[in-house]
Amino acid sequence: MSVRVYIGNLPRDIEQAELDAVFAEAGEVSAKLVTDRKTGKSRGFAFATVASDEQADALIERFNGTEVQGSTLKLEKAQPRERDNDGGNNRRRSGGADNRRSGKSAPRVISSGPEGFQPDPRWAQELEKLKELLAAQTVS
């Protein structure tokens, strides 16, 4: 069973090759830098995958607090992810709010079956009210 380790506080200008070089001495560690989709630049964190809990603990002990390009790394075991009820993206089990999209995105449309689409469950009641208002106006 593989274990994921969160690597935080990375410099924003670090690249994948540099990250690989930092963890090269640790042995079989697969590190993946998380980048911004638009710019391709580092978002300041990464995830490393190791084979066991013991290796994860050793990796954390070895590299937590290490300085890379002027930034002090923070390593900890990554929290498991779980699926949303609507089958959407995976999210951490931290119980905290998902701040990435709070109030900034339009309702999602989820494709399903012959109807073509199904509204985002968060907006389903509002959509039903609008349909009723539209039906009442059409009849009048």
N, C-alpha and C positions, 0 to 999 in steps of 0.2 A: 504494500500500500504506500503510495507516495504522499508526502506531506508538503504543503505550501507554506512558504515563509514570506511575510510582508517585509519589504525593504523600503523604508521611508527616509525623507529628508535628503533625497538625492539632488545634486546640482541640476538646474534646469537645462544646462548646456551639455550634459553628459550624453554620450551615444552608446548604442548597444555594444559595440566593440570594446569600449572603455569599461563598461559594466562587466563584460565577460572577463576582461583582464583582471579586474579586482577580485573576482571569485574563482579565478583559474587555479590558485593554490589550494582551494578547498576540495578539490577532487571532482567527483561527478555531481556537479550542481548545474541545473538548467535555469538560468536567470532570464526573465523576459521583462524588458523595459516597457512601461506603459507610456504611450505617446499621444499627443493631441492629434485628432483626426485631420484638422485643417492645416496645421503648421508642420506636423511631423516631429515637433520638439518634445523633449521629455516633460511629463507632467509632475515629475519630482518623486515618483515612486516606481517600484518594480515588484515582481514576485519571483521567488526562487523555488524550484521543486527539487526535493531530495527524496531518497528511498525510504527513510524511516524516521521515527521520532527522535532516536538517538542522534542521527545525523543533523536533524533540524536543531536540536538543542546545542550540538557542537558548533554549528554554523552561527547560531545566535550568540553564543558565548565568544566565539572568535571575532566576529565582525561588528557586533553591537557597540557603538561608541567610536568606531574607526572613522578617521577623517579622510574624506575623498574630495579633492578639489575645494577645500575650505569648508565643506559641509560635514557635520557629524552624523553618521548613519544611525538609523533606528531600526532594529530588526525585532520581529516578534512573529509567533505562529499566526498564520492567517486564519480568520474565522471561517467556518464552513458556510457555503452558500446554499440557499434554498429557492425553490421556484415560487413565483407569485401565484395567487389563486387563479388569475386570468391566463396563466400559462406564459406570461411575459418574461422579462429579463430576470436573471438571477440577482439576488440581493443578499447582503450580509445579514446575519442573524442578530445584529447588535441591538435591534429594537429602536434605533434612532430614526429620525425622519430622513427621507431621501431628499436632500437639499439640491440635488443636481437639476431638478426640473420644477421646483416649487414655484408655481404660479407663472412659469415662463413658457409653457408649451401648450399647444392646442390639444383638444381631446384626440386620443388615438382612435383609429378605425381599424377594427380587427376583421380580416377576411374570414368568411365562413359560408359554406354551402351555396345553394342556388340563389339565395336572396342577394348575394353579392357582398354584403358587409353587415356587420353587427356593431352597434355603437359601443364606445367605451362604457363599461358598467358605471363609472362615476357620473356619467351624464345621461344615463338611460331615462331616469324620471323626468328630467327637464325636456328631453326629446319627446317623450310621450305627451307632455303638456302642450308643446308646440304643435304636434300633430293634431291634437284635439282642437286647438284654436284654429288651425288651418282648415280642418274639416268643417267647423262651424261657420267660417267665413265663406266657404265654397257653397254650402247649402243655402245661405242667405241671399 
